Amino acid sequence: MPMETTVPTETVTKVIEVVEQMDYTEYLVKLVNSNELILDAVHVLSGFALFAIVVCLCYFCYKFFRIFF
């Protein structure tokens, strides 16, 4: 005895909607490059700031010890 299969009375069709995807590769590359430039500038400025702090510390130590000698 063959098995009876139930066949839907309505046929369902799948509709695939094609949506154009934006390509953000160029924007992301520019963003990463600008971020690297900003980080490089911060490193340079922090180096100058550290140098200025050391110079000021040496100057004030000199002024302080000059009192005693």
TABELRA-V535012 format. One record per residue. N is the residue number from 0. RES is the residue in one small letter. PHI is phi in degrees with one decimal (none if undefined). Layout:
[[N:RES:PHI] [N:RES:PHI]]
This chain:
[[0:m:none] [1:p:-71.0] [2:m:-78.2] [3:e:-87.7] [4:t:-104.5] [5:t:-88.6] [6:v:-105.3] [7:p:-65.5] [8:t:-73.6] [9:e:-102.1] [10:t:-94.1] [11:v:-99.5] [12:t:-110.8] [13:k:-86.9] [14:v:-106.6] [15:i:-101.8] [16:e:-94.2] [17:v:-96.1] [18:v:-115.8] [19:e:-71.0] [20:q:-90.7] [21:m:-70.5] [22:d:-98.8] [23:y:-96.9] [24:t:-60.4] [25:e:-63.2] [26:y:-63.6] [27:l:-66.4] [28:v:-64.1] [29:k:-63.0] [30:l:-64.9] [31:v:-65.7] [32:n:-64.2] [33:s:-67.9] [34:n:-65.0] [35:e:-64.8] [36:l:-64.3] [37:i:-64.3] [38:l:-64.7] [39:d:-62.7] [40:a:-64.0] [41:v:-64.1] [42:h:-64.3] [43:v:-64.8] [44:l:-65.0] [45:s:-67.9] [46:g:-64.2] [47:f:-63.4] [48:a:-63.9] [49:l:-63.1] [50:f:-60.9] [51:a:-63.7] [52:i:-64.7] [53:v:-64.6] [54:v:-62.9] [55:c:-62.9] [56:l:-62.0] [57:c:-63.5] [58:y:-63.3] [59:f:-71.1] [60:c:-64.7] [61:y:-60.8] [62:k:-63.3] [63:f:-68.1] [64:f:-73.5] [65:r:-69.1] [66:i:-62.1] [67:f:-86.8] [68:f:-118.1]]
